Amino acid sequence: MPNAMPATMPAAMPVVMPIDPRRVWRTWRRKVVNRVMGLTLAYEGMMLLGAMVATIIVGVITASDLSGVQWDGIISLISVFVAFGFLLLMRHRDIFTCEFWLGGQHRDSYGEPNQLGHISQYGGGRMQPLWALMFIVLGMGVQGAFAFLFGLILGFVAMEYSLVWSIALHIFNNAILSGAIDTLAGNYLDDNAYLIFSLSLSVIGVIGSIIIFVIYGKEMRQYHRTNRSIPDTYFGWAAPTFIIFVVANAAFAIISFVGAMMG
């Protein structure tokens, strides 16, 4: 007689799909960038909101015919304070730390997955007078693409040393080089002399930057090899908030440029 059929059939084995570590890494990276850029977009939105409210208030005040006040600067300060207050509410645990401002050992929260929670390799450097001078020269060396390139320098200084050094470099450039010195030159030099003065500063900056790259080029290349991003890091640029940020700011820059050319 044929063997009897078993009373119960064995359950089918579940199919386990292999995990693609590259896809996991890409997804995680996009989430990180999406979260950070979402906060950045909200920060810009609060700046815009602060500027709009301040403009309305100034409009009411100037109805009283107050003159001699630089309202544009006041509006900018109000918008910055409103946005920074929002940032304090969202990221106060990071901002209210000594390491955030002065640098030093801190736990990594946005780095590579295998480094999360470990002591970060960034932000612990000590600024040297020679390096501070070189960053100033590099800042003088950027011309047409000034804001973008100078922003990269400030970001590097903030990440490798501290936010305070980045702020100090920015203040020195805006208040001393572009502010006090440029204003004095404009007041006491005629047009030709002022043009020569401006070109001389630019030439000094460009030549100084070339000298720095020639002397420290090898160390810079080594730094790049040591700290270069691992493969697929830039996949995070596919994050929706990053795309919105780039498109919105590009549109704003184009509108501002067109308005300046027409006005």
trRosetta pair geometry for C-beta under 8 A, 3 or more apart (Angstrom, degrees):
i j d omega theta_ij theta_ji phi_ij phi_ji
6 9 6.8 132 81 -82 110 45
19 24 6.5 24 173 -41 104 129
20 23 4.0 57 91 11 116 111
20 24 6.7 169 90 -13 61 83
21 24 5.4 -52 -146 37 38 115
21 25 6.2 40 155 -21 68 104
22 25 5.8 -53 -148 36 30 111
22 26 6.4 30 153 -19 64 106
22 232 6.3 151 -160 -41 88 166
23 26 5.7 -54 -147 37 33 111
23 27 6.2 33 156 -19 66 107
24 27 5.9 -57 -148 37 28 109
24 28 6.2 25 156 -17 64 109
25 28 5.9 -57 -146 39 29 109
25 29 6.1 27 157 -19 65 109
25 113 7.5 -110 -116 -13 83 133
25 232 5.9 90 109 95 119 135
26 29 5.8 -58 -146 37 28 110
26 30 6.3 27 157 -19 64 107
26 232 5.5 -80 -80 171 88 127
26 235 4.5 -52 -136 118 93 157
27 30 5.9 -56 -148 35 29 109
27 31 6.5 30 153 -19 63 105
28 31 5.8 -56 -153 34 32 112
28 32 6.6 33 152 -20 66 104
28 113 6.7 25 130 -72 159 120
29 32 5.7 -52 -150 33 35 112
29 33 6.4 27 156 -11 67 106
29 232 7.0 167 15 131 157 88
29 233 6.3 -162 -140 -145 149 45
29 235 5.7 90 84 74 134 95
29 236 4.1 -104 148 -66 96 100
30 33 5.9 -56 -145 42 32 107
30 34 5.9 38 154 -25 66 110
30 235 6.4 -66 -59 126 94 88
30 236 5.3 -170 -88 -121 44 56
30 238 5.8 -41 -113 74 118 91
30 239 4.8 166 -164 -77 74 85
31 34 5.5 -54 -142 36 28 115
31 35 6.4 29 158 -21 63 105
31 239 7.7 174 -66 -109 14 117
32 35 6.0 -58 -153 33 27 108
32 36 6.5 17 156 -10 64 109
32 110 6.3 131 -168 -150 122 82
32 236 6.4 -46 68 -126 93 133
33 36 5.9 -59 -144 42 32 106
33 37 5.8 20 163 -9 69 114
33 236 3.5 130 -23 173 141 110
33 237 6.9 -99 175 -69 166 31
33 239 4.2 -167 98 -10 106 149
33 241 7.6 -177 132 65 74 99
33 242 5.4 -12 153 -46 115 132
34 37 6.3 -60 -136 45 22 102
34 38 6.1 32 157 -28 60 109
34 236 7.9 -132 -26 -163 68 84
34 239 3.8 -151 -69 -159 77 123
34 240 6.4 43 -124 40 108 76
34 241 5.1 117 -150 20 60 112
34 242 7.1 -87 -89 -16 51 91
35 38 5.7 -54 -149 29 25 115
35 39 6.9 23 154 -15 60 102
36 39 5.9 -57 -159 34 33 109
36 40 6.5 33 146 -19 66 106
36 110 7.1 63 -70 -132 134 138
37 40 5.1 -47 -145 36 42 117
37 41 6.3 47 153 -22 68 99
37 239 6.1 140 33 104 137 131
37 241 3.9 154 101 114 106 108
37 242 4.5 -137 -70 -72 173 65
37 244 7.9 137 144 56 120 91
37 245 5.2 -111 -169 -22 112 144
38 41 5.8 -49 -149 34 31 111
38 42 6.5 31 151 -17 62 105
38 241 4.4 -92 -67 -110 68 164
39 42 5.6 -54 -149 37 34 113
39 43 6.3 40 150 -24 65 103
39 87 7.8 88 172 -118 106 81
39 90 6.2 163 -138 143 113 151
39 91 7.4 68 -166 -43 148 121
40 43 5.4 -50 -149 32 33 115
40 44 6.6 31 153 -15 65 102
40 241 7.7 127 52 151 95 117
40 245 6.2 28 99 -113 121 141
41 44 5.8 -54 -150 37 33 109
41 45 6.3 37 150 -21 65 106
41 241 5.7 -122 -12 -164 136 103
41 244 6.5 20 -101 101 144 117
41 245 5.6 -117 -74 -83 96 94
41 248 7.7 90 -126 38 100 154
42 45 5.4 -52 -148 36 33 116
42 46 6.5 35 153 -20 65 102
42 86 7.0 -144 138 149 100 136
42 90 7.6 115 97 -63 140 162
43 46 5.9 -54 -151 34 30 109
43 47 6.7 34 149 -20 62 102
43 83 5.2 75 -171 -171 72 108
43 86 6.6 177 -111 90 60 121
43 87 5.8 34 -109 -71 111 105
44 47 5.5 -49 -151 32 37 115
44 48 6.5 36 151 -18 66 103
44 83 7.5 31 -87 -128 18 136
44 245 7.9 138 7 -130 149 89
44 248 7.9 133 113 113 153 136
45 48 5.7 -53 -151 36 34 111
45 49 6.3 34 151 -19 66 106
46 49 5.4 -50 -143 38 35 113
46 50 6.1 39 155 -21 65 104
46 82 5.6 -157 161 127 95 94
46 83 4.2 141 97 -105 106 68
46 85 8.0 -145 166 62 141 80
46 86 4.3 -114 -107 1 171 157
47 50 5.7 -54 -147 37 29 111
47 51 6.4 29 154 -19 63 106
47 79 4.6 62 -164 165 68 104
47 80 6.7 22 -121 -84 99 42
47 82 7.0 152 -101 76 37 100
47 83 4.1 -2 -65 -58 77 139
48 51 5.7 -54 -148 36 31 111
48 52 6.4 31 154 -20 64 105
48 79 7.3 51 -62 -149 14 122
49 52 5.7 -54 -149 34 31 111
49 53 6.4 28 155 -15 66 105
49 82 6.7 -130 87 135 90 144
50 53 5.9 -56 -146 38 31 107
50 54 6.1 28 156 -17 66 110
50 78 5.5 -170 166 129 104 79
50 79 3.7 148 95 -122 112 53
50 80 7.5 -143 100 4 154 24
50 81 7.1 167 -157 64 150 68
50 82 3.1 177 -89 40 130 145
50 83 6.1 -104 0 -32 140 79
51 54 5.7 -56 -143 41 29 110
51 55 6.1 34 155 -25 64 106
51 75 5.7 64 -141 166 74 101
51 76 7.4 15 -104 -95 102 41
51 78 7.3 138 -91 85 44 96
51 79 4.0 10 -58 -85 79 134
52 55 5.7 -52 -148 32 29 113
52 56 6.7 30 153 -18 62 103
53 56 5.8 -55 -154 34 33 111
53 57 6.5 30 151 -17 66 106
53 78 7.6 -126 83 141 94 129
53 82 7.6 122 45 -80 129 160
54 57 5.6 -54 -147 38 34 111
54 58 6.1 34 154 -19 67 106
54 74 7.1 -170 -178 123 127 82
54 75 4.4 152 118 -132 130 72
54 78 4.0 137 -88 81 140 147
54 79 6.3 -98 9 -49 139 79
55 58 5.7 -53 -144 38 30 111
55 59 6.3 37 152 -25 63 104
55 75 5.9 47 -69 -130 70 133
56 59 5.6 -52 -151 31 30 115
56 60 6.8 29 151 -17 63 101
57 60 5.8 -54 -156 33 34 109
57 61 6.4 29 150 -16 67 107
58 61 5.5 -56 -145 40 35 111
58 62 5.9 29 160 -16 70 109
58 71 5.0 105 -154 -161 141 128
58 74 7.1 138 -89 89 125 122
58 75 6.3 -52 -26 -72 147 106
59 62 6.1 -54 -137 40 26 105
59 63 6.9 44 153 -37 57 96
60 63 5.8 -44 -165 9 33 118
61 64 6.2 -54 -179 23 46 108
61 66 6.1 -34 149 23 92 134
62 65 7.2 63 180 -80 56 20
62 66 5.9 -103 -112 46 54 86
62 71 7.1 -28 -61 -73 127 155
66 69 6.0 10 134 5 109 127
69 74 7.2 0 159 -17 107 139
70 73 4.6 28 124 19 113 115
70 74 6.8 143 98 -16 68 90
71 74 5.4 -58 -149 40 42 113
71 75 6.0 44 154 -23 74 103
72 75 5.8 -54 -148 35 29 111
72 76 6.5 30 153 -18 63 106
73 76 5.6 -54 -149 35 33 112
73 77 6.4 32 154 -19 66 105
74 77 5.7 -54 -149 36 32 111
74 78 6.4 32 154 -19 65 105
75 78 5.8 -54 -148 36 31 111
75 79 6.4 30 155 -19 65 106
76 79 5.8 -56 -148 36 30 110
76 80 6.4 29 155 -18 65 107
77 80 5.8 -56 -149 37 31 110
77 81 6.3 29 155 -18 66 107
78 81 5.8 -56 -147 37 31 110
78 82 6.3 31 155 -20 65 106
79 82 5.8 -53 -148 35 30 111
79 83 6.4 25 156 -14 64 108
80 83 5.9 -59 -147 41 30 107
80 84 6.0 25 157 -17 67 110
81 84 5.8 -55 -139 40 29 108
81 85 6.2 36 157 -24 63 104
82 85 5.8 -53 -151 32 28 113
82 86 6.8 30 150 -17 61 103
83 86 5.6 -52 -155 34 35 113
83 87 6.5 35 148 -19 66 104
84 87 5.3 -50 -147 36 39 114
84 88 6.4 47 151 -25 66 99
85 88 5.6 -47 -150 29 33 115
85 89 6.8 34 151 -18 62 101
86 89 5.8 -55 -157 32 34 111
86 90 6.5 20 153 -10 67 111
87 90 5.8 -63 -145 44 34 105
87 91 5.8 -29 177 35 73 106
87 95 7.1 108 132 -60 96 148
88 91 7.3 -82 -123 61 17 66
88 92 5.2 49 178 -84 63 92
88 95 6.0 -97 -115 66 65 157
89 92 6.6 0 -115 -34 13 110
91 94 4.8 -34 171 40 97 112
91 95 5.5 96 111 -23 89 102
92 95 5.6 -61 -131 46 36 106
92 96 5.4 17 176 -5 75 114
93 96 6.9 -51 -124 44 16 95
93 97 7.6 26 157 -35 47 111
94 97 6.3 -65 -171 12 33 119
94 100 5.6 117 157 -89 72 133
94 109 7.9 -110 -94 37 121 152
95 100 5.6 -163 -131 137 30 168
96 100 7.6 49 32 25 13 143
97 100 4.6 103 66 -8 89 102
97 101 7.7 176 90 4 56 83
97 106 7.2 94 137 -115 145 131
98 101 6.4 -76 -161 47 36 96
98 102 5.4 -29 172 34 78 117
98 104 6.6 4 113 34 99 142
99 102 6.8 -75 -112 62 22 74
99 103 6.4 -7 -157 178 60 12
99 104 4.6 -110 -110 63 84 95
99 105 7.1 -88 -110 75 131 34
99 106 4.1 133 155 -60 162 127
99 123 6.6 66 177 142 93 135
100 106 7.9 91 -56 -88 57 164
100 163 6.3 -3 151 3 64 136
101 162 6.3 36 142 175 36 114
101 163 5.3 -74 -128 58 43 111
101 164 5.3 61 171 -45 78 101
102 162 5.0 -25 -170 -142 20 154
102 164 5.8 12 -93 1 54 133
103 123 4.6 -166 -137 172 79 73
103 124 5.8 161 166 -100 101 27
103 125 6.8 -76 -174 47 153 54
103 161 5.6 -83 -64 160 152 41
103 162 3.4 -103 -29 -74 99 97
103 163 7.9 174 -50 5 75 62
103 164 7.9 -102 -11 27 90 99
103 165 7.9 6 -26 2 127 115
104 123 6.9 -41 36 131 31 96
104 124 5.7 64 -131 -114 19 77
104 162 7.9 29 -11 -90 71 114
105 119 5.3 -30 -158 -149 101 112
105 120 7.5 159 -154 46 50 76
105 124 5.9 37 -64 -96 55 127
106 119 7.4 118 66 -146 23 63
106 120 5.5 -8 75 21 75 118
106 123 6.5 -23 28 87 114 142
107 117 5.8 -18 -166 -146 114 33
107 118 7.1 139 -144 73 69 16
107 119 6.8 -62 -97 -95 46 39
107 120 6.8 88 154 -26 12 92
108 111 4.1 -25 177 10 130 126
108 115 4.9 -18 82 137 157 99
108 116 5.9 -118 100 -114 95 34
108 117 6.8 -46 61 15 77 21
108 118 5.7 -3 24 63 113 67
108 119 7.3 58 -19 129 93 12
108 120 4.0 132 -73 -83 88 87
108 121 7.9 10 -72 6 130 65
109 116 6.8 59 -127 -142 30 83
109 117 8.0 72 -89 -62 57 47
111 115 4.3 -51 106 87 130 126
111 116 6.4 -171 62 -72 84 59
111 120 6.6 168 -36 -120 139 91
112 115 4.7 73 60 13 83 110
112 116 7.6 -127 91 -33 41 76
112 230 6.6 73 -112 4 129 132
113 116 6.0 -30 -154 -8 36 114
115 118 5.1 -93 -164 45 59 118
115 120 7.5 81 160 -109 118 58
115 121 7.8 -63 -151 -6 142 100
120 123 6.1 31 103 31 128 112
120 124 7.7 161 92 -26 85 106
121 124 7.8 -93 -177 19 31 116
122 159 5.2 -41 -176 170 130 84
122 160 6.3 -81 -154 -95 83 44
123 159 6.4 -82 -66 -178 76 41
123 160 7.0 -138 -72 -151 32 10
123 161 7.4 -15 -141 88 42 9
123 162 6.6 80 -159 -90 79 59
125 160 4.9 2 18 157 139 82
125 161 4.8 -68 77 -91 100 64
126 161 7.4 88 -130 -134 7 92
127 131 6.1 -136 -158 78 66 118
127 132 5.7 63 173 -61 113 101
127 161 5.0 51 -61 -146 94 142
127 162 7.8 -86 -29 21 114 95
127 165 5.2 165 -62 -110 147 145
128 131 4.6 85 59 9 86 104
128 132 7.0 -152 90 -9 42 85
129 132 5.6 -55 -147 35 32 113
129 133 6.4 33 155 -19 66 104
130 133 5.7 -54 -153 35 32 111
130 134 6.4 30 151 -19 65 106
131 134 5.5 -53 -146 37 36 112
131 135 6.4 38 154 -21 67 101
132 135 5.9 -52 -150 33 31 110
132 136 6.7 33 150 -19 62 103
132 165 7.6 -116 -105 -157 98 111
132 169 7.6 -149 -151 -86 79 101
133 136 5.7 -54 -155 33 34 113
133 137 6.5 33 150 -18 67 105
134 137 5.5 -51 -147 37 36 112
134 138 6.3 39 153 -20 66 103
134 208 7.9 -168 -135 160 60 107
134 212 5.3 125 -153 -118 110 134
134 216 7.9 41 -158 4 157 151
135 138 5.6 -50 -145 37 33 113
135 139 6.4 39 152 -22 63 103
135 153 6.1 143 -156 179 90 117
135 157 6.1 62 -135 -78 152 129
135 169 5.7 -58 128 -123 127 140
136 139 5.6 -54 -153 34 31 114
136 140 6.6 29 150 -17 64 103
136 169 7.0 -144 -79 -140 70 93
136 172 6.7 -61 -109 116 109 138
136 173 7.5 -173 -134 -75 74 87
137 140 5.6 -54 -151 36 35 110
137 141 6.3 38 150 -28 65 107
137 204 7.7 -104 -138 139 89 84
137 205 6.0 173 -171 -132 59 62
137 208 3.8 -106 -171 133 126 138
137 209 6.2 -176 136 -63 92 64
137 212 6.5 152 95 -38 129 135
138 141 5.4 -54 -149 29 34 118
138 142 7.3 32 157 -23 64 95
138 153 5.6 164 112 -112 122 141
138 205 7.7 98 -145 -167 7 91
138 208 7.7 -119 -59 111 44 102
138 209 5.3 101 -113 -107 59 97
138 212 6.5 -73 -69 57 96 163
139 142 6.6 -52 -156 22 33 103
139 150 5.4 64 -135 -123 82 101
139 153 5.9 -149 -77 88 81 162
139 169 6.9 177 -52 173 150 107
139 173 5.3 -102 158 -95 146 131
139 177 7.9 157 114 28 119 165
139 205 7.4 -88 88 -141 45 125
140 177 7.1 -135 -89 -150 96 154
140 201 6.2 -114 -160 168 117 86
140 202 7.2 -159 167 -111 84 34
140 204 6.4 -27 135 93 142 90
140 205 2.8 -143 120 -97 89 121
140 208 6.9 41 72 51 117 133
140 209 7.8 -158 76 -42 75 104
141 202 8.0 103 -126 -163 34 55
141 205 3.7 -159 -68 153 50 89
141 206 4.9 128 -142 -85 84 38
141 208 6.2 -133 -65 69 115 88
141 209 3.3 68 -121 -32 170 135
141 210 8.0 173 -138 -21 140 66
142 145 6.2 -82 -172 81 103 73
142 146 5.0 133 121 -117 101 53
142 149 3.8 -172 -125 85 144 133
142 150 5.4 -153 61 -50 147 81
142 153 7.8 -145 -17 -14 139 130
142 205 7.5 -85 13 150 41 133
143 146 6.3 -58 162 -62 13 92
143 202 5.8 48 -90 -146 113 119
143 206 7.6 -8 -31 -68 113 110
145 148 4.8 -49 172 49 95 114
145 149 5.1 87 109 -18 98 108
146 149 6.5 -74 -143 45 20 97
146 150 5.5 9 172 -10 65 120
147 150 6.2 -59 -134 44 20 105
147 151 6.1 28 159 -26 59 110
148 151 5.8 -59 -153 32 24 114
148 152 6.9 25 151 -19 61 101
149 152 5.6 -48 -155 29 37 113
149 153 6.8 37 148 -17 65 101
150 153 5.5 -49 -152 34 40 114
150 154 6.4 40 150 -17 68 104
150 173 7.2 145 -159 178 138 172
151 154 5.7 -53 -145 39 34 110
151 155 6.2 36 155 -21 65 106
152 155 5.7 -54 -146 37 30 113
152 156 6.4 33 155 -21 64 105
153 156 5.8 -55 -150 35 30 112
153 157 6.4 28 154 -17 65 106
153 169 7.5 -121 127 138 107 148
154 157 5.8 -55 -147 37 32 110
154 158 6.2 31 155 -18 66 108
154 166 4.7 92 -169 -159 78 102
154 169 6.3 -168 -106 84 81 122
154 170 5.8 44 -114 -65 133 105
155 158 5.8 -56 -146 38 30 111
155 159 6.2 23 158 -16 65 111
155 166 7.5 64 -75 -128 18 139
156 159 5.9 -62 -146 40 27 107
156 160 5.9 3 167 -1 67 116
157 160 6.4 -66 -133 48 23 95
157 161 5.4 -29 -175 32 65 116
157 165 5.2 -126 165 110 111 106
157 166 4.5 153 94 -84 107 80
157 169 6.0 54 79 7 174 150
158 161 7.2 -62 -105 58 12 76
158 162 6.9 -35 -144 131 48 21
158 163 5.0 37 -141 -99 98 55
158 165 7.3 -172 -85 68 47 84
158 166 3.7 -9 -65 -36 89 151
161 165 4.5 -20 108 39 132 151
161 166 7.6 159 68 -38 104 81
162 165 5.1 100 59 5 79 97
162 166 7.3 -141 100 -1 46 88
163 166 5.5 -57 -153 38 39 114
163 167 6.2 40 151 -19 71 105
164 167 5.7 -54 -148 37 31 110
164 168 6.2 33 153 -21 65 106
165 168 5.5 -50 -144 36 33 114
165 169 6.4 35 156 -19 64 104
166 169 5.9 -53 -149 35 30 110
166 170 6.4 29 153 -18 63 107
167 170 5.6 -57 -148 38 32 112
167 171 6.2 31 155 -19 67 106
168 171 5.8 -54 -145 37 30 110
168 172 6.3 33 155 -21 64 106
169 172 5.7 -52 -146 34 30 113
169 173 6.4 28 156 -18 63 106
170 173 5.9 -57 -150 36 30 109
170 174 6.2 11 160 -5 67 112
171 174 6.1 -65 -139 47 28 99
171 175 5.2 -4 176 7 70 122
171 176 7.8 64 132 -7 65 94
172 175 6.7 -57 -112 51 16 90
172 176 5.0 -24 -165 25 58 125
172 177 6.8 52 142 -9 69 98
173 176 7.2 -21 -69 51 8 85
173 177 5.2 -33 -147 38 46 123
173 178 6.1 31 153 -1 65 108
174 177 7.6 16 -27 53 11 84
174 178 5.3 -39 -135 55 36 118
174 179 5.9 49 144 -33 53 112
175 178 7.7 34 -3 60 13 78
175 179 4.5 -36 -156 28 30 149
175 180 6.5 27 154 -14 63 98
176 179 6.3 22 -19 50 12 98
176 180 5.5 -28 -134 36 41 111
176 181 6.1 39 160 -11 60 106
177 181 5.7 -28 -136 41 31 128
177 182 6.9 48 147 -29 47 103
177 201 7.6 137 -165 -163 105 141
178 181 7.8 18 -21 55 11 91
178 182 5.3 -5 -159 -1 34 142
179 182 6.5 93 32 38 6 101
179 183 6.2 -13 166 -13 46 115
180 183 5.9 -63 -145 37 22 109
180 184 6.3 20 160 -17 62 108
181 184 5.9 -56 -148 37 28 110
181 185 6.3 26 155 -16 64 108
182 185 5.7 -55 -147 39 31 111
182 186 6.2 31 155 -19 65 108
182 198 7.9 56 -128 -95 97 92
183 186 5.7 -56 -146 38 30 111
183 187 6.3 25 157 -18 65 108
184 187 5.9 -60 -146 37 29 108
184 188 6.1 -8 169 9 67 115
185 188 6.7 -75 -134 51 23 87
185 189 5.2 -10 -178 10 67 127
185 194 5.7 127 145 -123 97 83
185 197 5.0 -166 -164 129 139 161
185 198 7.8 153 124 -56 148 75
186 189 6.9 -53 -102 48 15 91
186 194 5.8 63 -104 -126 54 138
189 193 3.8 -131 -169 99 107 114
189 194 4.3 147 100 -62 120 77
189 197 6.1 154 22 -13 178 140
190 193 5.1 84 51 18 71 105
190 194 6.8 -136 95 -9 30 93
191 194 5.8 -58 -144 37 26 110
191 195 6.4 28 157 -21 63 105
192 195 5.7 -54 -151 33 31 112
192 196 6.5 29 152 -16 64 104
193 196 5.6 -53 -150 37 34 112
193 197 6.3 39 150 -23 66 105
194 197 5.4 -50 -147 35 34 116
194 198 6.4 33 155 -19 66 104
195 198 5.9 -53 -147 36 30 109
195 199 6.3 26 157 -13 64 109
196 199 5.9 -58 -145 42 29 108
196 200 6.1 35 154 -26 65 108
197 200 5.7 -55 -148 32 27 114
197 201 6.8 27 155 -18 62 102
198 201 6.0 -53 -154 32 31 110
198 202 6.6 28 151 -15 64 107
199 202 5.6 -57 -150 39 35 112
199 203 6.1 35 153 -20 69 106
200 203 5.7 -53 -144 37 31 110
200 204 6.3 34 155 -20 64 105
201 204 5.7 -54 -148 35 30 112
201 205 6.4 29 154 -18 63 107
202 205 5.7 -57 -151 37 31 111
202 206 6.3 27 155 -17 67 106
203 206 5.8 -54 -143 38 31 108
203 207 6.1 25 160 -12 67 109
204 207 6.1 -59 -142 43 25 105
204 208 5.9 26 159 -19 63 114
205 208 5.7 -58 -142 40 25 111
205 209 6.2 28 158 -22 63 106
206 209 5.8 -54 -148 33 28 111
206 210 6.6 29 153 -19 63 104
207 210 5.7 -53 -151 34 33 112
207 211 6.5 34 152 -19 65 105
208 211 5.6 -54 -149 36 33 113
208 212 6.4 35 153 -21 66 104
209 212 5.6 -52 -149 34 33 113
209 213 6.4 29 155 -15 66 105
210 213 5.9 -57 -149 39 31 108
210 214 6.3 31 153 -20 65 107
211 214 5.7 -56 -147 36 31 111
211 215 6.2 21 159 -13 67 109
212 215 6.1 -61 -144 41 27 104
212 216 5.8 -24 175 28 67 112
213 216 6.9 -71 -120 61 21 76
213 217 5.1 53 170 -76 62 95
213 220 7.2 -41 -134 14 67 156
214 217 6.0 -13 -126 -20 15 118
216 219 4.9 -51 -168 46 79 114
216 220 5.7 86 131 -29 86 99
217 220 5.6 -58 -146 37 32 113
217 221 6.3 30 157 -18 67 104
218 221 5.9 -54 -149 35 30 108
218 222 6.5 29 152 -17 63 107
219 222 5.6 -55 -148 38 33 113
219 223 6.3 38 152 -23 66 104
220 223 5.5 -50 -148 34 32 114
220 224 6.5 34 152 -20 63 103
221 224 5.6 -51 -150 34 34 113
221 225 6.5 33 153 -18 66 103
222 225 5.7 -52 -146 36 34 109
222 226 6.2 30 155 -18 66 108
223 226 5.8 -59 -146 39 29 109
223 227 6.0 -11 168 15 67 115
224 227 6.7 -76 -133 54 22 84
224 228 5.7 47 165 -64 65 96
225 228 6.1 -25 -136 -11 23 117
229 233 3.6 -93 168 30 127 160
229 234 7.0 107 102 -38 155 80
230 233 5.7 116 61 -48 60 108
232 235 4.8 -6 -176 -12 77 124
233 236 6.6 -32 166 3 53 109
234 237 5.3 -4 178 -4 74 116
235 238 5.8 -29 179 10 61 115
236 239 5.7 -4 179 -22 64 112
236 242 7.1 106 140 -28 75 159
237 242 5.5 -132 -148 125 48 149
237 243 7.8 98 164 -64 67 75
238 242 7.6 56 59 60 11 125
238 243 7.4 10 -158 -47 33 114
239 242 4.3 82 69 5 95 110
239 243 7.1 -170 88 -9 49 84
240 243 5.8 -59 -151 36 33 110
240 244 6.3 31 155 -17 69 107
241 244 5.6 -51 -145 38 35 112
241 245 6.2 42 153 -25 65 105
242 245 5.5 -52 -148 33 31 115
242 246 6.5 28 155 -17 65 104
243 246 6.0 -55 -148 36 30 108
243 247 6.2 25 157 -14 66 111
244 247 6.0 -60 -143 42 28 108
244 248 5.9 26 161 -19 66 113
245 248 6.1 -59 -142 38 22 107
245 249 6.2 11 164 -9 61 113
246 249 6.3 -65 -145 43 23 102
246 250 6.0 23 159 -19 63 112
247 250 5.8 -58 -145 38 26 111
247 251 6.3 26 157 -19 63 108
248 251 5.9 -57 -150 36 27 110
248 252 6.4 27 152 -19 63 107
249 252 5.5 -50 -144 36 35 114
249 253 6.3 38 155 -21 66 103
250 253 5.7 -53 -148 35 31 111
250 254 6.4 30 154 -18 64 106
251 254 5.8 -55 -148 37 31 110
251 255 6.3 30 155 -17 66 107
252 255 5.8 -55 -146 38 30 110
252 256 6.2 29 156 -19 65 108
253 256 5.8 -55 -146 38 29 111
253 257 6.2 29 155 -20 64 107
254 257 5.7 -55 -147 36 30 111
254 258 6.3 27 156 -16 65 107
255 258 5.9 -56 -146 39 29 109
255 259 6.1 29 155 -19 64 110
256 259 5.7 -57 -146 39 28 112
256 260 6.3 29 155 -20 65 106
257 260 5.8 -54 -147 35 30 109
257 261 6.4 26 155 -17 64 107
258 261 5.8 -57 -148 38 31 110
258 262 6.1 18 158 -10 66 112
259 262 6.0 -62 -141 44 28 103
259 263 5.7 15 164 -13 67 118
260 263 6.0 -62 -132 43 24 102
